[in-house]
Structure formats: structure tokens, C-alpha cells
Amino acid sequence: MSSSNRVLFVDDEPNLLEGIQRALHKQVDMETATSGAGGLLKLRDASQFALVISDMRMPNMNGVQFLARVRTHAPDVVRMMLTGQADLEATIAAVNEGHIFRFLSKPIAPEQLLIAINDGLRQHHLQTAEKVLLEQTLSGSVKMLIEMLGLVNPAASSKAARLQRYVLELAAALSLPSSWAYGLAAFVSQIGCVALPKEILVKAEAAQALSDEESKLYLGHPEIGGKLLAPIPRLEDVAAIVAAQLQPVNFADKPPELRKWTLRDQGHLLLHSVLLFDRAMSRGLNREAAVESVVVALPGLPKTVSQALINLHVAAQVSAVRQVTLKELVPGMVLDEDLVSPKGIRLVPQGQEVTRTLIIRLSSIANGVGVSEPFRVRLAGSSARAPAAV
């Protein structure tokens, strides 16, 4: 039986677990645990389980507390509560904190339990299919749009790629779920820049003073991006995060624990923080100074976030420069000089990150006016880590 159909039963009554195993072991691929802590240990590899069924009353960690932690650490696992008590407050807490798929009452006949298990497994399969749609199909389509933005505005495209790497690593360091939404929001965050004159973007990225009119245009690009994304089904949260990216973060009305924030608020904090961080790094600050500038700009920023920024691997990779030909280009390289035609016409500016779309574009140009080869590129070191400057 596939591991995607595995069920975890958690109950402090060994006799009950043994009875369930005897009755259903031929129909259900199951494991058991006699405590919430034991259940969390088994869920270290959450991909091994599709469904968790927990008792309500257990010592040390009750069912509500256990399933709430399951939701945080394994959000794709479907959660059910098995309880013999008619406790309204506990039921409400379970719904609010653990997002329970179904409640089952003790005692329960094996055939009824089997029906509930099959319903839970079907729910897991539906969630998994939806996740594949969102993370692969939809994200792939959006990626193509962003790469098209790279053809129009290479600087905005490169910035979006950097922001996505920062956000994804930050979300992982903070153990936040739904990272696909954060990463996608960062990746499409600059899509509104397609409506901006190139001169404004160059001045903004170089921290040069903008006129009132230029500033108004630049500060309006998140709203444009949000409006472009809002009509796309399932991207409502992503659109809201993009639209809010330059707005200040209000910590006063938020829970102390970041994981209890709404997805939109979490995404806003992540994207806004890395925007400030990236801007500081682009001005030549070292990582510690860049993080300090973020802390100053965001009073109330949780220490966990500033520490995660300090430890960003993507910001600390050592770059090596080498000469390559067009055939040796791979996505992720960064041009260390202008790419020109044999007659000296600039084709792509220095600093442009190489994408799949850019390679296709250059192959087409090579068949026409030609590309002067070899040329210099920067490669991010995969293992070398630069020490933080003091």
C-alpha cells in the first residue's frame, strides 16, 4: 500500500489502539502512538502520512494541542478527532486551532471508522492534487510571464529572482507553511514594473533621488502588479501580498508568534523585509549592516526574522568569474560584462541574471546579428560561505 495512504492513530489507551489494529489492519496501512509527543516523532517525515486520527483526552498534550501542532508542522496531513466527551469548548478549540476535517465519537464501529478513514484519504488526495496544480502548473505559467518581463526589463526580472530566493529561505528558516505562496508572491512582485519607464527603475535601484512624479509612479507599481494578478483564480493571497509589498508592517495588532499570523500578513512581512534587505545589499552594505538597516526601518521586527536574514545562504555565496560561450550559459549565471554583437551593439546589460527565456532569446540573436564570444559571467559558489563582515 502506498505511503500516501498511511494513517496515524494517536490515543493513550493501548487496548483501543490494539483493537483498531486487529479490526482494520487488512484494509488500512496504519501506525500508532500512545501520546501526542510520540505522534509528533512519527510525523517528522510528514510525507509518510495522509491522515492523523487523535483522541481528545490525553495527558501532557491533549488532542487539541496535538492536532494544532500537526497543522503547523504537517499542514498537508488531514486531521480527525476521536472523542468520547461532549465538550463544546474543546470542540470549538479543536476547530479553531487544529482545523479538524471530521469529529468521530467513541465508541465507533469498525465499519464506520473505515468509512471515515476513506473519506479522509480522499480529502488528502484532493489537497495533494490541488497543491500540484498550484505549485507546478500555475507557478510554471507565472514563471513564463516573469521571464517575458525579463525580456522587457532585465533589472526587474533579476530583482524578482533574488527576492524569491530570499523569501523561500526565510520562510523555511522560520518554519512557515504554504511557502509556495510566499515564493510566488516574491517572484511576481516586480511584474507591475512593466508599466514603468526604465529610467525610473534604474534611479530607484541605485537609490538616486526621484522627482515627485517619478516617485509616485514607482510607488504605484505594487498596486499595478496586484491588479494584474487578482483576476487569476487561486492567486488572491499572492495578489494581496504583492500589492502590499511597500506598505509598512504594523506589528501592534499581531500575535507574538509569527506562525499565528494570517498568510497574507506573513507574506507581507517576508516580502517587505527582503525588499529592504536587498536594497541595502545593492548599496554595497555587508550583511550585518543590511540587516541592521532592516531592523531600524521595521521597529518591532521579531528577532527570529532578523537572525534568519543574517543567516541567508543566498546572500552569503561567494561568486567566481569565468569566461563562457553562448552554448555554456545556464540559468542562474550573472553577466559580468555587457553582452554585445560582433559590431559592438549592446544586447544585454552587465548584471543581468541568465534565465531560460534569455538563453532562447540569445540563441535567436546569434542566428541573426551574432553574439561576441566568449564573455564573462559570475557563478555563485555552492559550498563557499563568506564570513559576515564586522
C-alpha positions as CSV (number, residue, x, y, z in Angstrom):
1,M,0.0,0.0,0.0
2,S,1.3,3.5,-0.9
3,S,2.7,5.6,1.9
4,S,0.3,8.3,0.8
5,N,-2.5,6.2,2.3
6,R,-0.9,5.7,5.7
7,V,-2.9,6.6,8.8
8,L,-1.6,7.5,12.2
9,F,-3.7,6.8,15.3
10,V,-2.9,8.6,18.5
11,D,-4.5,7.5,21.8
12,D,-3.3,7.0,25.3
13,E,-5.3,3.7,25.6
14,P,-3.1,0.9,24.2
15,N,-6.1,-1.5,24.3
16,L,-8.1,0.8,22.0
17,L,-5.2,1.0,19.5
18,E,-4.8,-2.8,19.5
19,G,-8.5,-3.2,18.9
20,I,-8.3,-0.8,15.9
21,Q,-5.3,-2.7,14.5
22,R,-7.0,-6.0,14.8
23,A,-10.2,-4.8,13.1
24,L,-8.6,-2.7,10.3
25,H,-5.1,-3.9,9.6
26,K,-6.1,-5.7,6.4
27,Q,-7.8,-2.6,5.0
28,V,-5.7,0.3,6.4
29,D,-1.9,0.9,6.4
30,M,-1.6,2.3,9.9
31,E,0.8,3.2,12.7
32,T,0.0,4.1,16.3
33,A,1.3,6.3,19.0
34,T,0.3,6.4,22.7
35,S,0.9,10.2,23.2
36,G,1.0,13.5,21.4
37,A,4.7,13.6,21.7
38,G,5.0,10.1,20.2
39,G,2.8,11.1,17.4
40,L,4.9,14.2,16.5
41,L,8.0,12.0,16.4
42,K,6.4,9.7,13.9
43,L,5.4,12.8,11.9
44,R,8.9,14.0,11.4
45,D,8.6,12.8,7.9
46,A,5.1,14.1,7.2
47,S,5.1,12.7,3.7
48,Q,4.7,9.2,5.1
49,F,1.2,10.0,6.4
50,A,-2.0,11.2,4.8
51,L,-4.3,11.2,7.8
52,V,-4.0,11.6,11.6
53,I,-6.8,10.5,14.0
54,S,-6.3,11.6,17.6
55,D,-8.0,11.1,20.9
56,M,-9.2,14.2,22.7
57,R,-8.3,13.4,26.3
58,M,-4.6,12.6,26.7
59,P,-2.1,13.5,29.4
60,N,0.5,16.2,28.9
61,M,-0.7,17.1,25.4
62,N,-4.4,16.8,24.6
63,G,-5.9,16.2,21.2
64,V,-6.5,19.9,20.5
65,Q,-2.9,20.8,21.3
66,F,-1.5,17.8,19.3
67,L,-3.6,18.5,16.2
68,A,-2.7,22.2,16.3
69,R,0.9,21.3,16.2
70,V,0.3,18.8,13.4
71,R,-1.3,21.6,11.4
72,T,1.8,23.7,11.9
73,H,4.4,21.1,11.1
74,A,2.5,18.9,8.6
75,P,-0.3,21.1,7.1
76,D,-1.0,18.7,4.2
77,V,-1.9,15.8,6.6
78,V,-5.7,15.6,7.1
79,R,-6.7,15.7,10.8
80,M,-9.6,13.9,12.6
81,M,-10.6,13.9,16.3
82,L,-11.8,10.8,18.1
83,T,-13.5,11.8,21.4
84,G,-15.9,10.3,23.9
85,Q,-16.8,13.5,25.6
86,A,-19.4,16.1,24.7
87,D,-17.3,19.1,25.4
88,L,-18.4,22.2,23.4
89,E,-15.5,24.3,24.4
90,A,-13.0,21.6,23.4
91,T,-14.8,21.1,20.1
92,I,-14.6,24.8,19.3
93,A,-10.9,24.9,20.2
94,A,-10.2,21.9,18.0
95,V,-11.9,23.6,15.0
96,N,-10.1,26.9,15.5
97,E,-6.6,25.6,16.4
98,G,-6.4,22.3,14.6
99,H,-8.7,22.8,11.6
100,I,-10.3,19.4,12.1
101,F,-11.7,17.6,9.0
102,R,-14.1,15.4,11.0
103,F,-15.1,14.5,14.5
104,L,-15.7,10.9,15.5
105,S,-17.5,9.8,18.6
106,K,-16.5,6.9,20.9
107,P,-17.4,4.2,20.7
108,I,-17.4,3.8,17.0
109,A,-18.0,0.6,14.9
110,P,-15.0,-0.6,12.7
111,E,-17.1,-0.2,9.5
112,Q,-18.0,3.4,10.4
113,L,-14.4,4.2,11.2
114,L,-13.3,2.7,7.9
115,I,-15.8,4.9,6.0
116,A,-14.4,8.0,7.8
117,I,-10.8,6.9,7.1
118,N,-11.6,6.5,3.4
119,D,-13.2,10.0,3.3
120,G,-10.1,11.4,5.0
121,L,-7.8,9.8,2.5
122,R,-9.9,11.1,-0.4
123,Q,-9.6,14.6,1.1
124,H,-5.8,14.2,1.3
125,H,-5.6,13.2,-2.3
126,L,-7.8,16.2,-3.3
127,Q,-5.5,18.5,-1.3
128,T,-2.4,17.0,-2.9
129,A,-3.8,17.3,-6.4
130,E,-4.6,21.0,-5.7
131,K,-1.1,21.6,-4.4
132,V,0.4,20.1,-7.5
133,L,-1.8,22.4,-9.6
134,L,-0.8,25.5,-7.7
135,E,2.9,24.7,-7.3
136,Q,3.6,23.3,-10.7
137,T,1.0,24.2,-13.3
138,L,0.1,27.7,-12.1
139,S,3.6,28.6,-10.9
140,G,5.0,27.4,-14.2
141,S,2.7,29.7,-16.1
142,V,3.5,32.7,-13.9
143,K,7.2,31.9,-14.3
144,M,6.9,32.2,-18.1
145,L,5.3,35.7,-17.6
146,I,8.1,36.8,-15.4
147,E,10.7,35.6,-17.9
148,M,8.9,37.6,-20.5
149,L,9.2,40.6,-18.1
150,G,13.0,39.9,-18.3
151,L,13.0,40.5,-22.0
152,V,11.3,43.9,-21.4
153,N,13.0,44.9,-18.2
154,P,16.0,42.7,-17.2
155,A,16.7,44.6,-14.0
156,A,13.2,44.0,-12.6
157,S,13.4,40.3,-13.6
158,S,16.7,39.8,-11.8
159,K,15.5,41.5,-8.7
160,A,12.4,39.3,-8.6
161,A,14.6,36.2,-8.8
162,R,16.7,37.4,-5.9
163,L,13.7,38.3,-3.8
164,Q,12.2,34.8,-4.4
165,R,15.4,33.1,-3.2
166,Y,15.5,35.3,-0.1
167,V,11.8,34.8,0.8
168,L,11.9,31.0,0.3
169,E,14.9,30.6,2.6
170,L,13.5,33.0,5.1
171,A,10.2,31.1,5.2
172,A,12.0,27.8,5.7
173,A,14.1,29.2,8.5
174,L,11.0,30.4,10.3
175,S,9.2,27.1,9.7
176,L,6.3,28.8,8.0
177,P,3.8,26.7,6.0
178,S,2.5,27.5,2.5
179,S,5.9,28.6,1.2
180,W,4.7,28.3,-2.4
181,A,2.6,31.4,-1.9
182,Y,5.4,33.4,-0.4
183,G,7.9,32.4,-3.1
184,L,5.4,33.1,-5.9
185,A,4.5,36.5,-4.4
186,A,8.1,37.4,-4.4
187,F,8.7,36.1,-7.9
188,V,5.8,38.2,-9.3
189,S,6.4,41.2,-7.0
190,Q,8.0,43.2,-9.8
191,I,5.5,42.5,-12.5
192,G,4.0,46.0,-12.1
193,C,7.3,47.4,-13.2
194,V,6.5,46.5,-16.8
195,A,4.5,49.8,-16.9
196,L,7.4,51.9,-15.6
197,P,10.0,53.7,-17.7
198,K,13.4,52.1,-17.5
199,E,15.0,55.3,-16.3
200,I,12.8,55.4,-13.2
201,L,13.7,51.8,-12.3
202,V,17.5,52.4,-12.7
203,K,17.3,55.5,-10.5
204,A,15.2,53.7,-7.8
205,E,17.6,50.7,-7.7
206,A,20.6,53.0,-7.5
207,A,19.0,54.9,-4.6
208,Q,19.0,58.1,-6.6
209,A,16.6,60.9,-5.8
210,L,13.3,60.7,-7.7
211,S,11.1,63.6,-8.6
212,D,7.6,63.7,-7.1
213,E,6.1,62.4,-10.3
214,E,8.7,59.7,-10.6
215,S,8.3,58.6,-7.0
216,K,4.5,58.5,-7.4
217,L,4.9,56.2,-10.5
218,Y,7.4,54.0,-8.8
219,L,5.4,53.6,-5.6
220,G,2.4,52.6,-7.7
221,H,3.9,49.5,-9.2
222,P,2.8,47.1,-6.4
223,E,-0.8,48.2,-6.9
224,I,-0.5,47.6,-10.7
225,G,1.0,44.2,-10.0
226,G,-1.8,43.3,-7.6
227,K,-4.4,44.3,-10.1
228,L,-2.8,42.2,-12.8
229,L,-2.7,39.1,-10.6
230,A,-6.1,39.5,-8.8
231,P,-8.3,38.1,-11.6
232,I,-6.2,34.8,-11.7
233,P,-8.0,32.0,-9.8
234,R,-6.3,30.9,-6.6
235,L,-3.9,33.9,-6.6
236,E,-5.9,36.2,-4.4
237,D,-3.5,35.9,-1.5
238,V,-0.5,36.3,-3.8
239,A,-2.0,39.4,-5.4
240,A,-2.7,40.9,-1.9
241,I,0.9,40.3,-0.8
242,V,2.3,41.9,-4.0
243,A,0.0,44.9,-3.6
244,A,1.1,45.5,0.0
245,Q,4.9,45.0,-0.5
246,L,6.0,48.6,0.0
247,Q,3.5,49.3,2.8
248,P,4.9,49.5,6.4
249,V,4.3,46.4,8.6
250,N,2.1,47.0,11.6
251,F,3.2,44.8,14.5
252,A,0.9,46.3,17.1
253,D,-2.2,44.2,16.3
254,K,-0.4,40.9,15.5
255,P,0.1,37.8,17.8
256,P,3.6,37.5,19.2
257,E,4.1,34.2,17.4
258,L,4.7,34.7,13.6
259,R,3.1,31.4,12.7
260,K,-0.2,32.5,14.1
261,W,-0.4,35.5,11.6
262,T,-2.6,35.2,8.6
263,L,-0.9,34.0,5.4
264,R,-1.2,37.5,3.8
265,D,0.4,39.2,6.9
266,Q,3.2,36.6,6.9
267,G,3.8,37.1,3.2
268,H,3.7,40.9,3.6
269,L,6.3,40.8,6.3
270,L,8.6,38.4,4.4
271,L,8.5,40.3,1.2
272,H,8.8,43.8,2.8
273,S,11.8,42.6,4.9
274,V,13.7,41.2,1.9
275,L,13.0,44.2,-0.2
276,L,14.6,46.4,2.4
277,F,17.4,43.9,2.8
278,D,18.0,43.6,-0.9
279,R,18.1,47.4,-1.3
280,A,20.7,47.7,1.4
281,M,22.8,44.9,-0.1
282,S,22.6,46.6,-3.5
283,R,24.0,49.7,-2.0
284,G,27.1,47.8,-1.0
285,L,26.4,47.2,2.7
286,N,27.6,43.9,4.3
287,R,25.0,41.5,5.6
288,E,25.1,42.6,9.2
289,A,24.8,46.3,8.2
290,A,22.0,45.4,5.8
291,V,20.1,43.6,8.5
292,E,20.6,46.4,10.9
293,S,19.0,48.8,8.4
294,V,16.0,46.5,8.2
295,V,15.7,46.4,12.0
296,V,15.8,50.2,12.1
297,A,13.2,50.5,9.3
298,L,10.9,48.0,11.0
299,P,10.6,48.6,14.7
300,G,9.1,45.6,16.3
301,L,10.6,43.1,13.8
302,P,10.9,39.7,15.6
303,K,14.4,38.7,16.4
304,T,13.8,35.4,14.7
305,V,13.3,37.2,11.4
306,S,16.4,39.4,11.7
307,Q,18.5,36.3,12.7
308,A,17.2,34.5,9.7
309,L,18.2,37.4,7.5
310,I,21.7,37.3,8.9
311,N,22.0,33.6,8.1
312,L,20.7,33.8,4.5
313,H,22.8,31.5,2.4
314,V,21.8,33.1,-0.8
315,A,23.2,36.4,0.4
316,A,26.5,34.9,1.5
317,Q,27.6,32.8,-1.5
318,V,31.0,33.6,-3.0
319,S,31.0,34.5,-6.7
320,A,33.6,33.2,-9.1
321,V,34.1,34.8,-12.5
322,R,34.9,32.9,-15.7
323,Q,34.6,33.2,-19.4
324,V,32.0,31.1,-21.3
325,T,30.4,30.8,-24.7
326,L,26.8,31.0,-25.5
327,K,26.4,27.2,-25.5
328,E,27.8,27.1,-21.9
329,L,25.2,29.5,-20.5
330,V,22.9,28.0,-17.8
331,P,20.1,29.7,-15.8
332,G,21.4,31.3,-12.6
333,M,24.6,32.7,-14.1
334,V,25.0,36.5,-13.9
335,L,26.6,38.5,-16.8
336,D,29.8,40.2,-15.6
337,E,30.0,42.4,-18.6
338,D,27.7,43.8,-21.3
339,L,26.8,41.2,-23.9
340,V,27.4,42.7,-27.4
341,S,27.2,41.9,-31.0
342,P,30.4,41.5,-33.1
343,K,29.8,45.1,-34.2
344,G,29.7,46.3,-30.6
345,I,25.9,46.7,-30.3
346,R,24.9,46.1,-26.6
347,L,22.4,43.2,-26.5
348,V,22.2,42.5,-22.7
349,P,23.5,44.7,-19.9
350,Q,26.0,43.7,-17.3
351,G,24.4,42.3,-14.1
352,Q,21.6,40.5,-15.9
353,E,20.8,37.1,-14.4
354,V,20.6,34.4,-17.1
355,T,17.2,32.8,-17.4
356,R,15.8,30.1,-19.7
357,T,14.0,32.7,-21.8
358,L,17.2,34.9,-22.1
359,I,19.1,31.8,-23.4
360,I,16.4,31.3,-26.0
361,R,16.5,34.9,-27.0
362,L,20.2,34.9,-27.3
363,S,20.2,31.8,-29.5
364,S,17.8,33.6,-31.8
365,I,20.1,36.7,-31.9
366,A,23.1,34.5,-32.5
367,N,21.5,33.2,-35.7
368,G,20.9,36.9,-36.8
369,V,23.3,39.7,-35.9
370,G,25.5,37.3,-33.8
371,V,26.9,37.4,-30.3
372,S,30.5,38.3,-29.4
373,E,32.1,35.3,-27.6
374,P,33.5,34.4,-25.1
375,F,32.2,36.7,-22.3
376,R,32.5,36.9,-18.6
377,V,29.8,35.6,-16.1
378,R,29.7,35.2,-12.4
379,L,28.9,31.9,-10.7
380,A,27.6,31.7,-7.2
381,G,29.7,29.2,-5.2
382,S,27.6,26.3,-3.9
383,S,29.7,25.5,-0.9
384,A,31.8,28.5,-0.1
385,R,30.3,30.8,2.5
386,A,31.7,34.3,3.1
387,P,32.0,35.3,6.7
388,A,29.9,38.2,7.9
389,A,31.9,41.4,7.7
390,V,32.4,43.1,11.0
